[in-house]
Amino acid sequence: MRIGYGEDIHRLVEGRKLMLGGVELDYHLGEEAHSDGDVLLHATCDAILGAFALGDIGKFFPDSDESTLDMDSKILLITLLQMLGPFKIINFDSVITLEGFKLQSHIQEIRESLSSLLKTDISKISVKAKTNEGLDSLGSGGAISAKVVILLE
Ligand code: MG
């Protein structure tokens, strides 16, 4: 068994979609990024790569690459999973930090999306949401972050 950890943060700006775990959320701000900026999927990719000690997402999908411009991060994750070949996910746990938007009613949809992308039963997929208690860039609502741990077999 191998454990992996990943985290990501993106600035929140007007005129961008808010993507989280492959789900588009209805909000006036979204992630500023080269790709679609889905922090949860980026942290997931990094956690999986970390478990295999293969580096990080930037090594496989550089943000200098025109082919990944505005790319759907679901494609990044699916491509990565195909590259790595079969493995079993024992469990997945995550924390989203976002201020000014209530994530609670979207958690189930995000878990379902991750369950489908990772081909893992939803009972093994945990998504938790919290605020940053008004502190720093996350607390001012200027950014969104995700942290992921994953146990693989
Ligand atoms: Mg990112």
py3Dmol code that shows the C-alpha trace and the ligand (Angstrom):
import py3Dmol

protein = """\
ATOM      1  CA  MET A   1       0.000   0.000   0.000  1.00  0.00           C
ATOM      2  CA  ARG A   2       1.122   3.557  -0.693  1.00  0.00           C
ATOM      3  CA  ILE A   3      -0.105   6.887   0.597  1.00  0.00           C
ATOM      4  CA  GLY A   4      -0.096  10.113  -1.418  1.00  0.00           C
ATOM      5  CA  TYR A   5      -0.714  13.749  -0.542  1.00  0.00           C
ATOM      6  CA  GLY A   6      -1.543  16.699  -2.768  1.00  0.00           C
ATOM      7  CA  GLU A   7      -2.630  20.266  -2.357  1.00  0.00           C
ATOM      8  CA  ASP A   8      -3.510  23.152  -4.635  1.00  0.00           C
ATOM      9  CA  ILE A   9      -4.614  26.765  -4.409  1.00  0.00           C
ATOM     10  CA  HIS A  10      -5.968  29.140  -7.033  1.00  0.00           C
ATOM     11  CA  ARG A  11      -6.943  32.775  -6.972  1.00  0.00           C
ATOM     12  CA  LEU A  12     -10.700  33.435  -7.373  1.00  0.00           C
ATOM     13  CA  VAL A  13     -11.662  36.010 -10.008  1.00  0.00           C
ATOM     14  CA  GLU A  14     -14.746  37.273 -11.845  1.00  0.00           C
ATOM     15  CA  GLY A  15     -15.560  35.769 -15.234  1.00  0.00           C
ATOM     16  CA  ARG A  16     -14.259  32.264 -14.536  1.00  0.00           C
ATOM     17  CA  LYS A  17     -16.138  29.047 -13.742  1.00  0.00           C
ATOM     18  CA  LEU A  18     -15.869  27.629 -10.237  1.00  0.00           C
ATOM     19  CA  MET A  19     -14.900  23.989 -10.814  1.00  0.00           C
ATOM     20  CA  LEU A  20     -14.571  21.554  -7.933  1.00  0.00           C
ATOM     21  CA  GLY A  21     -14.040  17.830  -8.308  1.00  0.00           C
ATOM     22  CA  GLY A  22     -15.280  18.012 -11.893  1.00  0.00           C
ATOM     23  CA  VAL A  23     -18.504  19.789 -10.849  1.00  0.00           C
ATOM     24  CA  GLU A  24     -19.305  23.316 -12.014  1.00  0.00           C
ATOM     25  CA  LEU A  25     -20.723  25.401  -9.165  1.00  0.00           C
ATOM     26  CA  ASP A  26     -22.906  28.445  -9.585  1.00  0.00           C
ATOM     27  CA  TYR A  27     -20.844  31.316  -8.146  1.00  0.00           C
ATOM     28  CA  HIS A  28     -19.825  34.766  -9.393  1.00  0.00           C
ATOM     29  CA  LEU A  29     -16.126  33.899  -8.974  1.00  0.00           C
ATOM     30  CA  GLY A  30     -14.036  31.084 -10.401  1.00  0.00           C
ATOM     31  CA  GLU A  31     -10.458  29.828 -10.395  1.00  0.00           C
ATOM     32  CA  GLU A  32      -7.884  31.824 -12.324  1.00  0.00           C
ATOM     33  CA  ALA A  33      -5.660  29.236 -14.004  1.00  0.00           C
ATOM     34  CA  HIS A  34      -4.086  27.988 -17.200  1.00  0.00           C
ATOM     35  CA  SER A  35      -6.473  24.998 -17.192  1.00  0.00           C
ATOM     36  CA  ASP A  36     -10.000  25.158 -15.758  1.00  0.00           C
ATOM     37  CA  GLY A  37      -8.310  25.509 -12.334  1.00  0.00           C
ATOM     38  CA  ASP A  38     -10.171  22.725 -10.523  1.00  0.00           C
ATOM     39  CA  VAL A  39      -8.166  22.724  -7.275  1.00  0.00           C
ATOM     40  CA  LEU A  40      -9.675  19.470  -6.024  1.00  0.00           C
ATOM     41  CA  LEU A  41      -8.794  17.545  -9.185  1.00  0.00           C
ATOM     42  CA  HIS A  42      -5.303  19.077  -9.294  1.00  0.00           C
ATOM     43  CA  ALA A  43      -4.679  18.091  -5.668  1.00  0.00           C
ATOM     44  CA  THR A  44      -6.051  14.618  -6.499  1.00  0.00           C
ATOM     45  CA  CYS A  45      -3.612  14.233  -9.419  1.00  0.00           C
ATOM     46  CA  ASP A  46      -0.731  15.321  -7.166  1.00  0.00           C
ATOM     47  CA  ALA A  47      -1.798  12.903  -4.406  1.00  0.00           C
ATOM     48  CA  ILE A  48      -1.857   9.990  -6.870  1.00  0.00           C
ATOM     49  CA  LEU A  49       1.493  11.001  -8.386  1.00  0.00           C
ATOM     50  CA  GLY A  50       2.883  11.396  -4.866  1.00  0.00           C
ATOM     51  CA  ALA A  51       1.853   7.851  -3.953  1.00  0.00           C
ATOM     52  CA  PHE A  52       3.875   6.615  -6.937  1.00  0.00           C
ATOM     53  CA  ALA A  53       6.745   9.079  -6.189  1.00  0.00           C
ATOM     54  CA  LEU A  54       6.394  10.366  -9.755  1.00  0.00           C
ATOM     55  CA  GLY A  55       6.612  14.110  -9.184  1.00  0.00           C
ATOM     56  CA  ASP A  56       3.738  16.523  -9.658  1.00  0.00           C
ATOM     57  CA  ILE A  57       1.069  17.492 -12.148  1.00  0.00           C
ATOM     58  CA  GLY A  58       3.217  20.281 -13.655  1.00  0.00           C
ATOM     59  CA  LYS A  59       5.737  17.704 -14.823  1.00  0.00           C
ATOM     60  CA  PHE A  60       3.086  15.873 -16.855  1.00  0.00           C
ATOM     61  CA  PHE A  61       0.906  18.815 -17.872  1.00  0.00           C
ATOM     62  CA  PRO A  62       3.066  21.980 -17.922  1.00  0.00           C
ATOM     63  CA  ASP A  63       1.135  25.252 -17.735  1.00  0.00           C
ATOM     64  CA  SER A  64       3.373  26.572 -20.505  1.00  0.00           C
ATOM     65  CA  ASP A  65       1.760  24.031 -22.832  1.00  0.00           C
ATOM     66  CA  GLU A  66      -0.884  25.469 -25.193  1.00  0.00           C
ATOM     67  CA  SER A  67      -2.610  22.057 -25.345  1.00  0.00           C
ATOM     68  CA  THR A  68      -3.674  22.351 -21.698  1.00  0.00           C
ATOM     69  CA  LEU A  69      -5.018  25.925 -22.009  1.00  0.00           C
ATOM     70  CA  ASP A  70      -8.505  26.063 -20.404  1.00  0.00           C
ATOM     71  CA  MET A  71      -8.365  22.282 -20.272  1.00  0.00           C
ATOM     72  CA  ASP A  72     -11.075  20.360 -18.419  1.00  0.00           C
ATOM     73  CA  SER A  73      -9.193  18.948 -15.417  1.00  0.00           C
ATOM     74  CA  LYS A  74     -11.265  15.755 -15.631  1.00  0.00           C
ATOM     75  CA  ILE A  75      -9.268  15.030 -18.790  1.00  0.00           C
ATOM     76  CA  LEU A  76      -6.001  15.604 -16.880  1.00  0.00           C
ATOM     77  CA  LEU A  77      -7.041  13.090 -14.213  1.00  0.00           C
ATOM     78  CA  ILE A  78      -8.363  10.517 -16.698  1.00  0.00           C
ATOM     79  CA  THR A  79      -5.170  10.805 -18.784  1.00  0.00           C
ATOM     80  CA  LEU A  80      -3.044  10.357 -15.674  1.00  0.00           C
ATOM     81  CA  LEU A  81      -4.997   7.280 -14.566  1.00  0.00           C
ATOM     82  CA  GLN A  82      -4.572   5.751 -18.019  1.00  0.00           C
ATOM     83  CA  MET A  83      -0.822   6.414 -17.934  1.00  0.00           C
ATOM     84  CA  LEU A  84      -0.397   4.799 -14.511  1.00  0.00           C
ATOM     85  CA  GLY A  85      -2.337   1.614 -15.252  1.00  0.00           C
ATOM     86  CA  PRO A  86      -4.530  -0.309 -12.799  1.00  0.00           C
ATOM     87  CA  PHE A  87      -4.403   0.235  -9.039  1.00  0.00           C
ATOM     88  CA  LYS A  88      -6.969   0.089  -6.279  1.00  0.00           C
ATOM     89  CA  ILE A  89      -7.947   3.062  -4.136  1.00  0.00           C
ATOM     90  CA  ILE A  90      -8.419   2.058  -0.501  1.00  0.00           C
ATOM     91  CA  ASN A  91      -9.744   5.485   0.457  1.00  0.00           C
ATOM     92  CA  PHE A  92      -9.621   9.166  -0.433  1.00  0.00           C
ATOM     93  CA  ASP A  93      -9.968  12.093   1.956  1.00  0.00           C
ATOM     94  CA  SER A  94      -9.981  15.802   1.171  1.00  0.00           C
ATOM     95  CA  VAL A  95     -10.515  19.272   2.584  1.00  0.00           C
ATOM     96  CA  ILE A  96     -11.705  22.256   0.552  1.00  0.00           C
ATOM     97  CA  THR A  97     -11.148  25.712   2.004  1.00  0.00           C
ATOM     98  CA  LEU A  98     -13.468  28.363   0.620  1.00  0.00           C
ATOM     99  CA  GLU A  99     -14.956  31.472   2.197  1.00  0.00           C
ATOM    100  CA  GLY A 100     -18.209  33.126   1.137  1.00  0.00           C
ATOM    101  CA  PHE A 101     -19.832  30.152  -0.595  1.00  0.00           C
ATOM    102  CA  LYS A 102     -21.653  27.347   1.201  1.00  0.00           C
ATOM    103  CA  LEU A 103     -20.334  24.065  -0.167  1.00  0.00           C
ATOM    104  CA  GLN A 104     -22.328  21.768   2.091  1.00  0.00           C
ATOM    105  CA  SER A 105     -25.229  21.198  -0.314  1.00  0.00           C
ATOM    106  CA  HIS A 106     -22.792  20.340  -3.146  1.00  0.00           C
ATOM    107  CA  ILE A 107     -20.632  17.829  -1.276  1.00  0.00           C
ATOM    108  CA  GLN A 108     -22.647  14.796  -2.373  1.00  0.00           C
ATOM    109  CA  GLU A 109     -22.476  15.765  -6.068  1.00  0.00           C
ATOM    110  CA  ILE A 110     -18.709  16.336  -5.782  1.00  0.00           C
ATOM    111  CA  ARG A 111     -18.267  12.937  -4.086  1.00  0.00           C
ATOM    112  CA  GLU A 112     -20.308  11.282  -6.852  1.00  0.00           C
ATOM    113  CA  SER A 113     -18.151  12.940  -9.505  1.00  0.00           C
ATOM    114  CA  LEU A 114     -14.921  11.803  -7.815  1.00  0.00           C
ATOM    115  CA  SER A 115     -16.335   8.309  -7.295  1.00  0.00           C
ATOM    116  CA  SER A 116     -17.036   8.079 -11.013  1.00  0.00           C
ATOM    117  CA  LEU A 117     -13.699   9.582 -12.139  1.00  0.00           C
ATOM    118  CA  LEU A 118     -11.669   7.423  -9.745  1.00  0.00           C
ATOM    119  CA  LYS A 119     -13.844   4.322 -10.341  1.00  0.00           C
ATOM    120  CA  THR A 120     -14.067   3.924  -6.573  1.00  0.00           C
ATOM    121  CA  ASP A 121     -17.139   3.360  -4.422  1.00  0.00           C
ATOM    122  CA  ILE A 122     -18.494   6.586  -2.930  1.00  0.00           C
ATOM    123  CA  SER A 123     -18.207   5.129   0.582  1.00  0.00           C
ATOM    124  CA  LYS A 124     -14.424   5.473   0.186  1.00  0.00           C
ATOM    125  CA  ILE A 125     -14.527   9.096  -1.011  1.00  0.00           C
ATOM    126  CA  SER A 126     -14.567  11.829   1.621  1.00  0.00           C
ATOM    127  CA  VAL A 127     -14.920  15.546   0.867  1.00  0.00           C
ATOM    128  CA  LYS A 128     -14.954  18.071   3.698  1.00  0.00           C
ATOM    129  CA  ALA A 129     -15.504  21.808   3.431  1.00  0.00           C
ATOM    130  CA  LYS A 130     -14.329  24.542   5.732  1.00  0.00           C
ATOM    131  CA  THR A 131     -13.668  28.256   5.855  1.00  0.00           C
ATOM    132  CA  ASN A 132     -10.377  29.900   6.803  1.00  0.00           C
ATOM    133  CA  GLU A 133     -11.987  31.839   9.650  1.00  0.00           C
ATOM    134  CA  GLY A 134     -11.470  35.102   7.777  1.00  0.00           C
ATOM    135  CA  LEU A 135      -7.692  34.715   7.760  1.00  0.00           C
ATOM    136  CA  ASP A 136      -5.325  35.367   4.851  1.00  0.00           C
ATOM    137  CA  SER A 137      -6.200  35.182   1.136  1.00  0.00           C
ATOM    138  CA  LEU A 138      -8.472  32.165   1.629  1.00  0.00           C
ATOM    139  CA  GLY A 139     -10.320  33.872   4.437  1.00  0.00           C
ATOM    140  CA  SER A 140     -10.908  37.031   2.418  1.00  0.00           C
ATOM    141  CA  GLY A 141     -12.531  34.916  -0.323  1.00  0.00           C
ATOM    142  CA  GLY A 142      -9.706  35.702  -2.740  1.00  0.00           C
ATOM    143  CA  ALA A 143      -8.664  32.091  -3.233  1.00  0.00           C
ATOM    144  CA  ILE A 144      -9.762  28.470  -2.956  1.00  0.00           C
ATOM    145  CA  SER A 145      -7.627  25.548  -1.812  1.00  0.00           C
ATOM    146  CA  ALA A 146      -7.857  21.777  -1.708  1.00  0.00           C
ATOM    147  CA  LYS A 147      -5.874  19.170   0.177  1.00  0.00           C
ATOM    148  CA  VAL A 148      -6.092  15.459  -0.631  1.00  0.00           C
ATOM    149  CA  VAL A 149      -4.735  12.256   0.859  1.00  0.00           C
ATOM    150  CA  ILE A 150      -5.178   8.966  -0.931  1.00  0.00           C
ATOM    151  CA  LEU A 151      -4.276   5.401   0.016  1.00  0.00           C
ATOM    152  CA  LEU A 152      -3.556   3.070  -2.896  1.00  0.00           C
ATOM    153  CA  GLU A 153      -2.955  -0.623  -3.216  1.00  0.00           C
TER     154      GLU A 153
END
"""
ligand_1 = """\
1
MG
Mg -3.847 23.947 -9.965
"""
view = py3Dmol.view(width=600, height=400)
view.addModel(protein, "pdb")
view.setStyle({"model": 0}, {"cartoon": {"style": "trace"}})
view.addModel(ligand_1, "xyz")
view.setStyle({"model": 1}, {"stick": {}})
view.zoomTo()
view.show()
